[in-house]
Amino acid sequence: MLTKAIALISLVIATYAAWTALPADAEIKRLQGETQRLDLALKRADADLKNLESNRKVTMELYQEVKKVIEKKDKDPREEDAVRVLVESLAEDPFRWKLLGVIAVGAKDPSVKVSAAATSKFYQEDAEAHPAVQSLPSGRNVGSGAGSYNVDFFYCEKKQSTSEPIARSALALKTTLDTGRWRIRSLPESINQQPGYSIQTNVIRFTPPEERPVADALAKALSAKGIKVQFQEISYPTPNYVSVFICE
């Protein structure tokens, strides 16, 4: 009998101890989870910092290379074009379009000057189209369907004689209900040859799913003017912005 009583008391004590330990155990697990989240955040911040430092280093090296080529007395067009391509491929805005602007002014070869000026303008306008901080109301399917969205109509430089008039005619679709900024822009051939472009037909590029209704509405409006377009989904965010490429 005594043994049974002792066993029962032990069971009660163990149960009570386990019950009182539950809040502490939950708190420990919560703290462990919070610690893991903080650790991941610190690792991401460290990676971002290293990436920023790396980008700054690349930018400075490109600046020195541009300076060296531009200051040469006997300039080689091949060197000028090579450094232009390097800046386009490796630099980040706003340094990219600024360095390209320097090349456009300082290069000796006329074709390099023209290419650098065109791509400098393209990247500068692109940076203005996608500001780092943008807080605009969502677009609505009113008017042409763009609502408050900004729309850029690009025409392919390689087919400028046919694509530019079509792109300009698309501006007529804008109504007073379309409150965003609409622009005509050139797509330089040197840009179109880069990965991510290679556009050979008429395309609307947008970020799904929020921009799909705007893309659909614009495609319908363009179709009514006899302009057929294809859709191309992109994975990077472009808040309140849709681009239309005319390459026919």
Residue pairs with C-beta under 8 A, 6 or more apart in sequence:
55 92
58 90
58 91
59 91
59 92
59 95
62 83
62 86
62 87
62 90
62 91
62 95
62 99
63 95
63 99
65 83
65 86
66 83
66 87
66 99
66 102
66 103
69 75
69 79
69 80
69 83
70 102
70 103
70 106
70 107
72 79
75 107
75 108
75 109
77 108
77 109
77 111
77 112
80 103
80 107
80 108
80 109
80 112
81 109
81 111
81 112
81 115
83 103
84 100
84 103
84 107
84 112
84 115
84 116
84 119
87 96
87 99
87 100
87 103
88 96
88 100
88 119
88 190
88 191
88 194
89 194
91 99
93 123
93 124
93 126
93 127
94 124
94 127
96 123
97 119
97 120
97 121
97 122
97 123
97 124
97 127
98 120
100 116
100 117
100 119
100 120
100 123
101 116
101 117
101 120
103 112
103 113
103 116
103 120
104 113
104 114
104 116
104 117
104 120
105 113
107 113
107 116
115 188
115 190
118 157
118 186
118 188
118 190
119 188
119 190
119 191
121 186
122 185
122 186
122 187
122 188
122 191
125 152
125 183
125 185
129 150
129 152
129 183
129 238
129 241
130 238
130 239
130 241
134 239
134 240
136 148
136 239
136 240
137 148
138 147
138 148
138 210
138 240
139 146
139 147
139 148
139 149
139 180
139 211
139 213
139 214
139 240
140 147
140 148
141 147
141 213
141 214
141 217
142 177
142 178
143 174
143 175
143 176
143 177
143 178
144 173
144 174
144 175
144 177
144 178
144 217
144 218
144 221
145 213
145 214
145 216
145 217
145 218
145 220
145 221
146 174
146 178
146 180
146 182
146 214
146 217
146 218
146 242
147 177
147 178
147 179
147 180
147 214
148 179
148 180
148 240
149 180
149 211
149 214
149 240
149 241
149 242
150 180
150 181
150 182
150 183
150 240
150 241
150 242
151 180
151 181
151 182
151 183
151 218
151 241
151 242
151 243
151 244
152 182
152 183
152 184
152 185
152 241
152 243
152 244
153 167
153 168
153 170
153 171
153 182
153 183
153 184
153 185
153 244
153 246
154 167
154 185
154 186
154 187
154 243
154 244
154 245
154 246
155 163
155 164
155 166
155 167
155 184
155 185
155 186
155 187
155 246
155 247
156 163
156 187
156 189
156 192
156 199
156 245
156 246
156 247
157 186
157 187
157 188
157 189
157 192
158 189
158 192
158 247
159 247
159 248
160 186
162 248
163 246
163 247
163 248
164 184
164 186
164 246
166 227
166 246
166 248
167 184
167 244
167 246
168 184
169 225
169 227
170 222
170 225
170 227
170 244
170 246
171 182
171 184
172 225
173 218
173 221
173 222
173 225
174 182
180 240
187 197
187 199
187 245
187 247
191 197
192 198
192 199
199 245
199 247
200 247
201 230
201 247
201 248
202 222
202 227
202 228
202 229
202 230
202 244
202 245
202 246
202 247
202 248
203 229
203 230
203 231
203 232
203 244
203 245
203 247
204 215
204 218
204 219
204 229
204 230
204 231
204 232
204 242
204 243
204 244
204 245
205 232
205 233
205 234
205 242
205 243
205 244
205 245
206 212
206 214
206 215
206 231
206 232
206 233
206 234
206 238
206 242
206 243
207 233
207 234
207 235
207 236
207 237
207 238
208 233
211 238
211 242
214 242
215 231
215 242
218 229
218 242
218 244
219 229
219 231
222 228
222 229
222 244
223 229
227 246
229 244
